[in-house]
């Protein structure tokens, strides 16, 4: 008889729900996709509802609910931190404790989870168990991986106490080997620099990573000297005199400002060479630590394969360095490596503990179904939406649709691509994507400024047919989840004449035959696409290659700055009409912007979206 385990993450950042059947992920989604609130921390009511509906299940069919961390252990860490920071942390003490000790405080999170589940009216809620934060990360990394045994490395900000953990995964067992504890955290070091450079903590770290190639790591030695003491085995300690997160609600204070020559950049203020160089420096330090940790993981476990999870595992530049280092033969990264993936990991931990086997091992594939675990809308539902709203459209055979979209892309058009099940995790992987021609030198700036409404320095990622990846990128393994940065292949690079450009002006220098996806350091965040992983997207890439000779497309998430990735046909059509996207392909339907009825809505929609 099948056993269902429901996993929950939430109440802090990026709430999510995941459903596991006999140890296999079958449904997972973040609450933000339904509520339309970026990184929504609320109880994941709609995500849970979706997971149950996907299988036609009630709570009577669910054996247990797994929460992704231990609230009581986390409270002990928070309390110890506040007491340890006395008397300077008194204000923070007063602000923080009510949120933990009140009637609906975080100390009673499991009771809040039960109330949230009961509000769905799906029957009697089963037992709710708490797993530890890093155990959830480790389970999400190893159990769905294609490996029978592997080293498992989890690196993030902080869970209860752990910030970095090393595990040995074998069959259905995960054995903890080593741990670094709060306040010493690579994730929090990176977040401190994110904050200091004027970006939002817990969502702006990827901006800092994208900014790094514009600078030089001239502060890296200073960071190693003053901020972080890194040992040869990758263990580290932070000098807490330079950080403010122990005693307040901000990441850095005056000592940090003095060290780096002035106050933090004002959010939305102009970027200067200091920010470029700070980003390059902390990225360099992060890569160094991750490489040392990877070597230690290899030595301690003797394994030739590595699994990664935790927020720092979303640093695809560092991941690329680990992959290309040759320390491991293969590296597998959980596509929902952040806290949302903790919901899945908690469910997998409980399922495996109850006897679930990893039946996919030996097939050569992971158990994540391409991370396409979210809601799907079939042609019947899409057609009903289009007709009921008087939206102009044509319905096409899948092969014809791919040919027409490929032709439009080759002609310089930008296409919204809404197909099949939505992605679980932060990356658009060809189900909810905005696509463009990577050969067009103007495409990167045009998509950033006219469609995404975001900073011009932000790079775009390429999707490439897996069979052609080595012709375009220096990458010797598949990267289905867009979590590895690799250099553009030498054969695709162009000679660059020294222009004297610096900072954002580096964007204007063409470096390869696919300039729209080539970052200023000649790198790219690569997604490899196979017919098994995403048939519709593979069909489109193949049609584009047949027409142009190029097996690569620009792939960015189907949203605008400050919004979550689109979920429903309504979300997709709204984004299509609000932006300069030229065509929208939803299921079998193709929509042209110039054929649509006039679009109007009250007020300025961008004013209501918080910048991140």
LINWO-V931136 format. One line per field, one symbol per residue. phi: phi as a letter, one per 40 degrees, with the letter a starting at -180 (. if undefined). A space follows every 10 residues. Layout:
phi: ???
This chain:
phi: .cbbbbbbbi gbafcababb bfgbcbaaac cdcccgbdfd ccdcdcccdd dccdbgbbcc cccabbccab cccccccccc cccccccccc ccdcccddcc bcdbcccbdc cccccccccc gbhcccdbbb bcdccccccc ccccccbcaa cbbbbacabc bcbabbbbcb fbbbbcbaab bdccaccccc cccdcccgbc cgaccccccc cdccbbcccc cccccbcbbb cdcgcabccc ccbbccbabb cbbccccccb giccccdgcc cbcccdcccc cccccccccc cccccccccc bgcbbbbbag dcccccccdc cccccgcbca bbbccbcccd cccccccccc cccchcbccc chcgbcbcfg gcbccbbccc ccccccccbg ccabbbcdcc dccccccccc cgcbbcbbag cccbhcbcbg bbbbbacccc cccccccccb bcfbdccccb bcbbddcbcc cbbcabacbc bfbbcbccdd cccbcbccbg cafcccdccc bacbccbbcc bgbaccbcbb cccadccccc cccccccbgb cbbcbbccab dgbcdcbbdc dccccdccbc ccbbbbfcbb bbdcbccdba acgcccccbc cb
